[in-house]
Amino acid sequence: MAGNRMQKIGSVFSRTRNLLRIGVIKKPLWFDVYAAFPPLREPVYRVPRPRYGKVRDVVPPIFYQEDQVRARFYRVYGSGPRPFDLSQSNYKSTCQRFVEKYNELKEEGKIEEEKLFEETGKALLASGVILQRRGTDKVIQQDRQDVETRDPVLHLQLQTVLEELQEKKDQEEQTPELAETQKEDPLPS
Amino acid sequence: DKLLSEPLSHPDFFNVKELFSLKDLFDARVHLGHKKGCRHRFMEPYIFGCRLDQDIIDLDQTMQHLQLALNFTAHIAYRKGIILFISRKRQFCHLVESTARECGEYAHTRYWQGGLLTNAHIQFGSGVRLPDLLIFLSSLNNVFEPHVAIRDAAKMNIPTVGVVDTNCNPCLITYPIPGNDDSPTAMELYCKLFRMTIIRAKDKRRQDEVFSELR
């Protein structure tokens, strides 16, 4: 019962082939199948030595032309208003729609290059997508914090006033609703 | 024997190409690899590119490798070979074991003791039949080192089929399949493909035996 256990010498196939040629082994099940359908690379052991000297990155980075538009979009508007829903394979994020609109306007060619970015923003606003610039958000947050620290009493007063206003609005809404229901009742009869 | 030699003359006797398509691989997120720092040197030919530091595996090469590997497993199953599924990922151990049970083949998803293949006659008793094919659904063990069974199979002259991710060493695996081994969708896809090929091959074998008996 011979066998060759040297996994670092050649591939499994070369070792079994040589043992068969000598005649010390019975033909294994997989031998003919391997001979008929060999793999793309013969499984020979290679020493995993690390690279020395200057390390050349063989794998190319993946970048597209639209990446420049995407980078500018994210720098100006931050991450989009809607979160990404990756459960659908045909999902288009706000950034993707922005990029497509940008490419359409670029192909039409009537707008200058510097104004293309603003024009796509306006076009998206027209189609109903709200884009908030990143700079303005920070300003609003800072203002709010200043207001709260300055006058907590004033803040509470403002809150109560706002609540009263809202109650008044609710009452106003209820009365026209009642009037509408009264009008509707005689109609079906 | 005509029964065994006839399937070898066709390039795709079991028609494994129709079981998967490029879109299926993409939807199952097979092309996603690990980050650039985790990359193994010998996986570089199988990688398409690096998108913001994350490796993307070349799915055209994966298609070729997957077709060869599935074809090989089908032929081994046709010849009534013993197949052993190996995966050391705890997340998918149940999936792998249920796949093996449905195929009628074997699985080993627990701690691999040192001499299971190399010391089989002493561990299991004399007259053990060793597996004829090992299928690795993740070729690393829990400490991110290559699984001991890869080296043991090369020692015992057993061919291997394995899913190699971007941080794995594909040298000693006879039929590597470059692809993602971490996503659940990818693992379910691989299990489904292997299960379908093995069942198809076994059914074909039963049919051919019946036909040859009739003649």
Contacts between the chains, C-beta under 8 A, distances in Angstrom:
chain1	res1	chain2	res2	distance
A	3	B	156	7.1
A	3	B	157	6.7
A	4	B	157	6.7
A	5	B	118	7.4
A	5	B	155	4.3
A	5	B	156	7.1
A	6	B	155	7.8
A	7	B	151	5.8
A	7	B	154	3.5
A	7	B	155	4.9
A	7	B	172	6.5
A	11	B	174	7.6
A	12	B	153	7.9
A	12	B	154	6.1
A	12	B	157	5.1
A	12	B	158	7.3
A	12	B	159	5.9
A	12	B	174	6.2
A	13	B	174	7.8
A	15	B	157	6.0
A	16	B	157	5.2
A	28	B	132	7.2
A	28	B	157	7.1
A	29	B	76	6.7
A	29	B	79	5.3
A	29	B	81	4.8
A	29	B	132	4.8
A	30	B	72	7.8
A	30	B	76	5.9
A	30	B	81	6.8
A	30	B	132	5.8
A	30	B	133	6.8
A	30	B	159	5.1
A	32	B	4	7.4
A	32	B	5	7.6
A	32	B	8	6.2
A	33	B	8	6.9
A	33	B	72	6.1
A	33	B	75	4.3
A	33	B	76	6.4
A	33	B	79	7.5
A	34	B	72	7.6
A	34	B	159	6.4
A	34	B	174	7.5
A	36	B	8	4.3
A	37	B	68	6.3
A	37	B	71	5.8
A	37	B	72	6.1
A	37	B	75	7.5
A	39	B	65	7.8
A	39	B	68	6.0
A	39	B	174	5.9
A	39	B	175	5.0
A	39	B	176	7.8
A	40	B	64	6.7
A	40	B	65	6.8
A	40	B	68	7.1
A	43	B	154	7.6
A	43	B	171	6.6
A	43	B	172	5.8
A	43	B	173	6.2
A	43	B	174	4.7
A	44	B	171	7.0
A	45	B	154	7.4
A	45	B	171	5.5
A	45	B	172	5.9
A	46	B	42	6.6
A	46	B	171	4.9
A	48	B	40	7.3
A	48	B	41	6.2
A	48	B	42	6.8
A	48	B	169	6.1
A	48	B	171	7.8
A	50	B	41	7.4
A	51	B	41	7.1
A	58	B	44	5.1
A	59	B	36	7.8
A	59	B	39	7.4
A	59	B	44	5.8
A	59	B	47	5.1
A	59	B	49	6.2
A	59	B	50	5.0
A	59	B	55	6.9
A	60	B	49	5.0
A	60	B	50	7.2
A	61	B	49	6.3
A	61	B	50	5.1
A	61	B	51	7.4
A	62	B	48	7.5
A	62	B	49	3.9
A	62	B	50	6.5
A	62	B	51	4.3
A	62	B	56	6.5
A	89	B	27	6.2
